[in-house]
Amino acid sequence: MLFKSIAIKPLLTEAQMAKRVTFCKKNFNRDWKTIAFSDSKYFVFTFSNGTRAIKAWVSKDERPVSYLANVKEQVHAYAAITYHG
């Protein structure tokens, strides 16, 4: 294992910054009262190791089985914002 310094990089590349500036200049005088911005995000809930730790007292030769649906617990959140709030 090595102890190295962390590389510091910008959150946006130069090309991404240039595209954002172009968008801003192009839309500076737009009537934003008719525009809505929206987005959605899945929040998936898992345990620290990704599994559920289920334990039981059993005899030496016994192997308990626990059945778990192949579905993660999750929430799908939506959000939007307009000129009016």
C-alpha positions as CSV (number, residue, x, y, z in Angstrom):
1,M,0.0,0.0,0.0
2,L,1.3,3.5,-0.9
3,F,0.6,6.8,0.6
4,K,0.0,9.2,-2.3
5,S,-1.4,12.8,-2.6
6,I,-4.8,13.2,-4.1
7,A,-5.1,14.6,-7.6
8,I,-7.3,17.7,-7.6
9,K,-9.5,18.0,-10.7
10,P,-12.3,20.5,-11.5
11,L,-15.9,19.4,-11.3
12,L,-16.4,20.6,-14.8
13,T,-14.1,20.3,-17.8
14,E,-13.2,23.3,-19.9
15,A,-15.5,22.1,-22.7
16,Q,-18.5,21.7,-20.2
17,M,-17.9,25.2,-18.9
18,A,-17.8,26.6,-22.4
19,K,-21.1,24.9,-23.3
20,R,-22.7,26.4,-20.2
21,V,-21.6,29.9,-21.0
22,T,-22.9,29.5,-24.6
23,F,-26.3,28.3,-23.2
24,C,-26.4,31.3,-20.9
25,K,-25.6,33.8,-23.6
26,K,-28.1,32.2,-26.0
27,N,-30.9,32.2,-23.4
28,F,-30.2,35.4,-21.5
29,N,-33.3,37.2,-22.8
30,R,-35.6,34.2,-22.8
31,D,-39.0,34.4,-21.2
32,W,-38.4,32.0,-18.3
33,K,-42.0,32.3,-17.1
34,T,-43.0,29.4,-19.4
35,I,-40.1,27.1,-18.7
36,A,-40.0,24.2,-16.1
37,F,-36.9,22.3,-15.1
38,S,-37.5,18.8,-13.7
39,D,-35.4,15.8,-12.6
40,S,-35.8,12.5,-10.9
41,K,-33.6,10.3,-8.8
42,Y,-33.7,6.8,-7.4
43,F,-32.5,6.4,-3.8
44,V,-31.6,2.8,-3.2
45,F,-31.3,1.6,0.4
46,T,-28.8,-1.2,1.2
47,F,-27.0,-2.4,4.3
48,S,-23.3,-1.7,4.8
49,N,-22.1,-4.9,3.2
50,G,-25.0,-5.1,0.7
51,T,-26.7,-8.1,2.4
52,R,-28.9,-8.7,5.3
53,A,-27.3,-10.5,8.3
54,I,-29.9,-13.0,9.6
55,K,-28.8,-15.4,12.3
56,A,-30.5,-18.2,14.2
57,W,-29.6,-20.7,16.9
58,V,-29.4,-24.1,15.1
59,S,-27.9,-27.5,15.6
60,K,-24.4,-28.3,14.3
61,D,-25.6,-30.1,11.1
62,E,-28.4,-27.7,10.3
63,R,-28.2,-24.9,7.7
64,P,-31.1,-22.4,8.0
65,V,-32.4,-20.8,4.8
66,S,-33.9,-17.4,4.5
67,Y,-35.7,-16.4,1.3
68,L,-35.5,-12.8,0.2
69,A,-37.2,-11.1,-2.8
70,N,-34.8,-9.9,-5.5
71,V,-36.0,-6.4,-5.0
72,K,-34.1,-3.6,-3.4
73,E,-35.8,-1.1,-1.1
74,Q,-35.9,2.2,-3.1
75,V,-37.6,5.5,-3.4
76,H,-38.1,7.3,-6.7
77,A,-38.2,11.1,-6.1
78,Y,-39.3,13.7,-8.6
79,A,-38.7,17.5,-8.4
80,A,-39.4,20.5,-10.6
81,I,-38.9,24.2,-10.5
82,T,-40.4,27.1,-12.5
83,Y,-40.2,30.8,-12.5
84,H,-43.1,30.9,-10.1
85,G,-41.6,28.4,-7.6
